[in-house]
Amino acid sequence: MEKESYKKYLDPTFISNYSNLKLTTDMVLEGFILGIHSSPMKGFSAEFSQHKQYNPGDPTRFIDWKIFGKTEKYYIKQYEDETNLYANIFLDKTLSMSYKAEGSKYSKLDYGKQLAAAISGIFINQKDSVGYGTIANKLKIYIPPKSSRQQLKTLLVNIDKNDTYDSDRTVDSYEEISLKLIKSGITVIISDFLEEPDRIISNILLLKKRKQDIIIFMIADDYEYNLEFKNNSTFIDSETGEKLVVKPSQLKINYKGIYDELIHKYKKTFSENKIYFKFVTTKTPFDIPLREIVLIRSKRM
């Protein structure tokens, strides 16, 4: 990684090269976060934070009368702002995420990093607390949520890393993720989800019990999804190294049907459990998943 290469995520011009939209200025700040913060989100309430000594002008309804009874001094309860969100973003870094077809502009991991960086910038710009983790066979890295500008730099530096792990699944990491979700908030998971779906679904549903609003982004390489390869192509399993020469034209119909069935299974089950799910390919402009978040969040107010 080049020194300070993370700064590209702060440059609207860099982002607009991919989506023809200045995410960090126009749509994101004026649409996504303003929509979320226009009223408290359903399911999220103010939580007690600390006491402070009462001063003239403070709301009397927040006086803690139990403390007054013990000390004969007035203290008020302070609460965390109802519109201050706690968000965690988890990015899949198994080997399959590094896949990039010859005709693709960037890999699934590159796309996921862009998405994670954009979402991090959105929340930090609104003084929300954001954490970040990388997942493979377990939770590899975890940075607890904070809302400072320094936190944004920390997140972007870690998001920018190109490391992947020698693992073919993330399902076992969700129990560790659950233990990190100590406050109600938003959990964003970015992965290709090319795993046994029933186990993935079961483990993600457990996160709902941690009072999380869950947002799922399933990423596929566009060529991988549509099987747009030349005949007699050699496919190499990025996680096992196994090679196979096939004629994509002979496999395309069945392959596409199986892939779409997997996507449908995720979408149906997650939707039934009020979990937002969005399938994207590496050719999907970034404004599309982010705009859909705007819509789904506004409907929940």
Secondary structure, DSSP 8 states (H G I E B T S, - for coil): --TTGGGGGG-HHHHHHHHSS-IIIIIIIIIIIHHHHTS--TT----EEEEEE--TTS-GGGB-HHHHHHHS--EEEEE--TT--EEEEEEE-BGGGG---TT-SS-HHHHHHHHHHHHHHHHHHTT-EEEEEEESSSEEEEEEEE-SHHHHHHHHHHHT----BS-S--GGGHHHHHHH--S-EEEEEEE---S-HHHHHHHHHHHHTTTEEEEEEEEE-HHHHHT---TTEEEE-TTT--EEEE-HHHHHHHHHHHHHHHHHHHHHHHHHTT-EEEEEETTS-THHHHHHHHHHHHHT-
